[in-house]
């Protein structure tokens, strides 16, 4: 079996060595982008509970409703920041020029198809300090990763280092469940005895992007389908490298459009979150009162109408008397 991979110092592709000559891959360099580097963004439309096409009257009505429950006289000290946030949102969406500029900046933030990426590993990290950790000295920045695209589901690694590796159910391939719950020797044994060389040591900061791309970017098929010669194998390391590069470019564009410092953005985000929580509580209380008084009104009507229905048990056709005849009483 032959293939190609990228060198850390060059973009040229070179053949893999024969299995007897090659060593587990340790030369991948995938730079990660911290989620903290992407500034927070307050969506004014979401904050006011309006849509982009809503009229100015609808925006004004929504603002006034929110301002009542977020006023400092009601919300206390936290109300100041909430009112500042509400006023900025209202003034921005009511001014056509400011709204146009805001919509351009907003587009950079909502156009992120990888919003689920947290920058944290998907496998459980059990490094130094964890109760189950078997991480040796000097291994704190190292992690193990399975290229599921080339795995054939032989379960060799699962039997060799059972606390580290498991088979994922959807495609029947090995995956790292937890880092450093087996000793380095056990993990290395699983790497050395892997028949397709799909297990690799990687740097700890490479792991989040690799695991995210493996589970969300790389197309995979069931092992049986792959062994039948169907499906293709993609280079997860190349995909991860492209992923972090594009994410870094998006982060750079966002920083250019950033009007506030990180501390200011954090304060604004906290104020916006407090408004959402307050409005959620307000809506629940409103629904509760509506349900309560609605039930009371229905019950009251029933109590008023019930005696009127039982006031007489005479059938209607016998209760009607036509003047000039004794038809109603003849029966």
Secondary structure, DSSP 4 states (H G I P E B T S, - for coil): ---EEEETTEEEEEEPPPTTT-------------GGGS-----HHHHHT--TT--HHHHHHHHHHHHHHHSHHHHTTHHHHHHHHHHHHHHHHHSHHHHHHHHHHHHHHH--TTTT--SS-SSEE--TTSTT--PPTT-TTEEEEE-TTT-----HHHHHSTTTEEE-TTT--EEE-EESSS-HHHHHHHHHT-TT--EEEEEHHHHHHHHHHHHHTS----HHHHHTT-S----HHHHHHHHHHHHHHHHHHHHHT--S-HHHHHHHHHHHHHHHHHHHHHHHHHHHHHHHHHHHHHHHHHHHHHHHHHS--S-HHHH---TTS-HHHH-
